[in-house]
Amino acid sequence: MISVIIPVYNVEEYLERCIDSVIAQSYRDIEIILVDDGSVDSSGIICDKYKEKDNRIKVVHQKNSGMSGARNTGLEYACGEYVYFLDSDDIIHPECLKIHLETLLKNNADMTVAQFVRFRDESEINFQEINEDFEIEILSNIEGLSRIGDNVEFAVIWNKLCKRSFYNEIRFCDKKVHEDEFIAHRLIYETEKVVLIKVPFYFYRFNQNGVMNGPYNLGRLDCLEALLDRMEFCRQYKIDSVYKESVRIYLNLCIKHYDLVLYKLNNKAVCRKIKRSFRKMLHKEAKFCD
């Protein structure tokens, strides 16, 4: 029923804990796809070791192509009716997949979204017992889209269970840092009903060596490109409320990244590009931000 896709790259310190949390799921009808994306540490060896332990595990070794490339490879190998993405340094609650699937089927939904908790040390993780009366919120696709701007839960991919068929025409953009933000709006739009599960099933590790937690670099500007893509998508499908909010976020992020590029990278040429983009958007779209 469920394909769990885990991109793997140089995470030997955390990988076993991640895989163990999937193997320990109370829901058993799953396949676990480990995509070793050209790791140069022992991550690939760890993947092969786990394949020998559990016949639900598939391992794919490939040349390094980045997070997007690894996720796309996982989709090519996925056979489940539903897909769940998990980052290789993170951990999920033992009841995570079971409650995702039961909630999705019970509410005749196309996607479930769960809350998450950030942690630095595994001693902070507490697998609380889940009461049957946990709170949910049922949303239409447009209501779900409206949450992307202010709710990380809706902007990322790794806390969602959704139909694999949604990925028939959708793939992750290669060599992008904010790869989730290029497709989250497209996936949510495909749904008729989204269920937000107000329980933190996903434990997101603050990894100082991770892409988003390391030193600031120009790759972070991909978030602006992702927003432009979202705005064009909303313009095309006449989703005015999300379009207006995306314009506001874009303008604010231009200001934020201008300062970061100036003071952390001292790259005045890129600063000028950001300033031009800001002014162009402000003059062209300010009327939508009233």
Number of C-alpha atoms within 10 A of each C-alpha: 16 24 25 23 27 27 24 29 24 18 20 20 11 16 23 16 17 19 23 14 15 23 19 13 17 14 17 14 13 21 22 24 27 27 28 25 24 18 19 13 13 14 23 25 13 16 24 17 12 19 17 11 9 12 10 16 20 20 19 18 17 15 11 15 15 17 26 20 22 28 24 21 22 25 21 11 15 20 16 19 13 21 27 21 21 24 20 24 25 22 23 24 22 20 18 22 24 17 20 23 19 12 18 22 13 8 13 13 20 22 27 26 26 22 18 18 13 14 15 13 10 11 7 11 14 9 13 12 9 13 8 7 6 9 10 15 11 15 17 16 20 19 16 24 24 19 17 20 17 11 12 14 18 25 22 20 21 22 27 26 24 27 21 19 12 18 18 10 8 13 17 20 18 14 14 21 21 24 20 20 26 24 22 20 26 19 20 24 20 14 19 15 21 27 23 22 21 14 19 17 25 20 24 19 19 15 16 11 10 12 15 15 10 10 10 15 13 13 13 17 20 17 21 20 16 22 20 18 16 22 23 13 17 21 14 10 11 12 15 14 14 24 24 20 18 21 21 19 15 24 18 12 18 21 14 11 21 21 14 18 21 15 11 13 14 12 14 13 11 17 20 13 12 21 15 13 15 19 15 12 16 17 9 10 14 15 9 14 12 7
